[in-house]
Structures are given as structure tokens and as C-alpha cells.
Amino acid sequence: MIFDTEADEIYNVHLTKESMGRKWKQWSRDPNRLVTDAVNWLKARSEPVEEEAVRDIRPDYYCVSGWRVYVALRLFSGLTSVVEWVVFRPLALLGVARFKVTRDENRDRVRATGFVDMTRMVAILRKFRPFKGVVNKVLPVIVLRIGPRLGKAVLIRADRMSRGDALLMIPKREGLQPLVMLRGDKYRQVDAVPVFKKAAEIYKQMELAELLPNPNQIVPSGLLVPFSFEGKGVVKDFSRSD
């Protein structure tokens, strides 16, 4: 991922492969076009729905608001700075993660490269086994209390959805097809099955599954999972390397 550190926005996502001394881009995506491309694809395959029909089908579906899910994720992203101090920095101190930051003033770039030692992580997790009983008692309480609230927070009535929102409509009974409902100036709906098939096709084309380590190889092979980030718009006083 290449991002602009001044604007705090990602402007390119790509997969680079290397083999036999040769390096090439397998695919590249412009994040600014993702939403537009998705909306155009949905519009081309959806059909208009009258507002009265939306009211009629609403009682038969659970309606998950895409906008509300997005807002929840944005709120969650606000915790990343806390996670950095609570999780990632201790992991570095424990030897689980190693990284190095380099700066290229001529190209106005900053690059972080490193790896996560999965074997070391598994060994540390095993040392925390005595706390397993505490986690098993506390975690279900948290899930049972917060889970239903989060579920209700992303649900909405179809006839009250905002313009620009999209709903995943999950049937409450058998015999009904899952739907995706869109609202611009008018309501539009499309069968959810081809939408998920398209998502699975994109997932396969982007080879995202290959980025995940094989859990069966983590412990015996001492697997090191590499990572790298490159940023544009280097802050002038940034000169520290770890």
C-alpha cells in the first residue's frame, strides 16, 4: 500500500511479485475508483423499486446498513493509536516484530520494512495459557453485552435508509432471496447472490488468500511473515529509525 502521509490517504494498492530475479506488478487498484466502480456495477444489474414496495418487503428482512457499518469501522479506526501502544510496541520489545524505517529525501519517501516472527508469537501465547481461564470467563460476558448492541446499531428500516446508503437484506424466513437495496434518488434492488459471487471473484483475482500464512507451517518452520509500507510526503522532522 502506498499512502500520502500529509493527506493521510491511500492512493494506490498493489500486489508485487518477485521470482528468478524478476519483479512485476500482479495487479494495481486506485482506491478513489473503488466506490465508483462498485456503484456503477450495482446500478447496471439492479432494478428500480417503488417506495410502497419497500415498505411491504421490510418486515420480511433484517436490514444491515452499509453506512452504519462504515461509521462503526471509522470509530474503531480511532483506536489504532491506542492499539499501537498497547499491542504493537510491546510485540516489538518481546522480539515478535522487527522493523526498520528508512527515509529518501530526494524521492520524498519513507519506507518501513520488517517481519513478524510467528514462532516467537506462538511461544509467547503459550506462556499466557494460565490466563486462559480468566479470558474464557470475561470474553463471553463482553460479547453477550456488546454484541447485541452492535447488531442493533447497524440495523435500520429499509424505508428510512438515507440517500447514498446500501442495505444487505437478510431474509427472516425460508423461501426468500437475500437482497442488496440501494438508494439514490430512487430505490433499487439486486439479488445478493451475484454480488457475493463478484466479491469472491475479486478476492480470487487479487490473490488475497496467498497473503495469509499457512497455520500448519508456522511452528515447525519458524515462519517469518514480512511486511513493508511506503509513504509519500515525508514529515521534515522525521529522522528516527528503529
Secondary structure, 3 states (H helix, E strand, C coil): CEEECCCCEEEEEEEEEEECCEEEEEEEECHHHHHHHHHHHHHHHCEEECHHHHHHHHHHEEEEEHHHHHHHHHHHHCCHHHHHHHHHHHHHHCCCEEEEEEEECCCCEEEEEEEEEHHHHHHHHHHCHHHHHHHHHHHHHHHHHHHHHHHHHCECCHHHCCCCCEEEEEECCCCCCCEEEEECCCEEEEEHHHHHHHHHHHHHHCCHHHHCCCHHHHHHHCCEEEEEEEEECCCCCCCCCC
